[in-house]
């Protein structure tokens, strides 16, 4: 477990001090994945259990099953972020403006 923490620290430190790594991770693909990351985190496990398991039973192709599951996970995370996550953020901000201070 300690190695994961050390590796994450080294990666974050390298991104902090190296401009070319900052530029690399500032690419729109990585920014987009950062936006949908919480949604992807929430839905990936149920999708893996449902879709990958069924595809493996049908096709016996591990890479194919993983790729299809990844594509469906990203698509579903996009819609979850757009229609659920964003809406709840707006509702929370609205609710906080109604609170007396």
C-alpha positions as CSV (number, residue, x, y, z in Angstrom):
1,X,0.0,0.0,0.0
2,X,2.9,2.4,0.8
3,X,4.2,2.0,-2.8
4,X,0.9,3.3,-4.2
5,X,1.1,6.4,-2.1
6,X,4.8,7.0,-2.9
7,X,4.1,6.5,-6.6
8,X,1.1,8.9,-6.6
9,X,3.2,11.5,-4.7
10,X,6.1,11.2,-7.3
11,X,3.6,11.5,-10.2
12,X,2.0,14.6,-8.7
13,X,5.4,16.2,-7.9
14,X,6.6,15.5,-11.4
15,X,3.5,17.1,-12.9
16,X,4.0,20.1,-10.5
17,X,7.6,20.8,-11.6
18,X,7.7,19.7,-15.2
19,X,5.9,22.0,-17.7
20,X,5.8,19.3,-20.5
21,X,3.8,17.0,-18.2
22,X,1.5,19.9,-17.3
23,X,0.9,20.4,-21.0
24,X,0.4,16.7,-21.6
25,X,-2.2,16.4,-18.8
26,X,-3.9,19.7,-19.9
27,X,-4.9,18.0,-23.2
28,X,-8.7,18.2,-23.7
29,X,-9.1,14.4,-23.5
30,X,-7.6,14.4,-20.0
31,X,-9.6,17.4,-18.9
32,X,-12.8,15.8,-20.1
33,X,-11.9,12.5,-18.3
34,X,-11.3,14.6,-15.1
35,X,-14.8,16.1,-15.5
36,X,-16.6,12.8,-15.8
37,X,-14.3,10.9,-13.4
38,X,-16.7,10.9,-10.4
39,X,-19.5,9.7,-12.6
40,X,-17.3,7.1,-14.2
41,X,-16.2,5.9,-10.7
42,X,-19.8,5.5,-9.7
43,X,-21.0,3.5,-12.6
44,X,-18.0,1.5,-13.8
45,X,-18.3,-1.5,-11.4
46,X,-22.0,-2.3,-12.0
47,X,-21.3,-2.0,-15.8
48,X,-18.3,-4.3,-15.5
49,X,-20.4,-6.8,-13.6
50,X,-23.3,-6.7,-16.0
51,X,-21.7,-6.1,-19.4
52,X,-18.3,-7.7,-19.2
53,X,-19.6,-10.8,-17.6
54,X,-22.3,-11.3,-20.3
55,X,-19.9,-10.5,-23.1
56,X,-17.3,-13.0,-21.8
57,X,-19.9,-15.7,-21.6
58,X,-21.0,-15.0,-25.2
59,X,-17.7,-14.3,-27.0
60,X,-14.9,-15.6,-24.8
61,X,-12.9,-12.5,-26.0
62,X,-11.4,-10.7,-23.0
63,X,-10.0,-7.6,-24.9
64,X,-13.2,-7.2,-26.9
65,X,-15.3,-7.4,-23.8
66,X,-13.1,-4.9,-21.9
67,X,-13.1,-2.4,-24.9
68,X,-16.9,-2.5,-25.3
69,X,-17.4,-2.1,-21.5
70,X,-15.0,0.9,-21.5
71,X,-16.8,2.6,-24.3
72,X,-20.2,2.1,-22.7
73,X,-18.8,3.2,-19.3
74,X,-17.5,6.5,-20.8
75,X,-20.8,7.1,-22.7
76,X,-22.9,6.5,-19.6
77,X,-20.6,8.5,-17.4
78,X,-20.9,11.4,-19.9
79,X,-24.7,11.4,-19.7
80,X,-24.7,10.9,-15.9
81,X,-22.4,13.9,-15.6
82,X,-24.4,16.0,-18.0
83,X,-27.9,15.2,-16.7
84,X,-27.5,14.1,-13.1
85,X,-24.2,15.4,-11.7
86,X,-24.5,18.9,-13.1
87,X,-28.2,19.2,-12.1
88,X,-27.4,18.2,-8.5
89,X,-24.5,20.7,-8.4
90,X,-26.9,23.5,-9.6
91,X,-29.6,22.5,-7.1
92,X,-27.1,22.5,-4.2
93,X,-25.8,25.9,-5.2
94,X,-29.4,27.2,-5.3
95,X,-30.2,25.6,-2.0
96,X,-27.2,27.1,-0.4
97,X,-28.2,30.6,-1.6
98,X,-31.6,30.1,0.2
99,X,-30.0,29.3,3.5
100,X,-29.9,32.1,6.1
101,X,-26.5,33.1,7.3
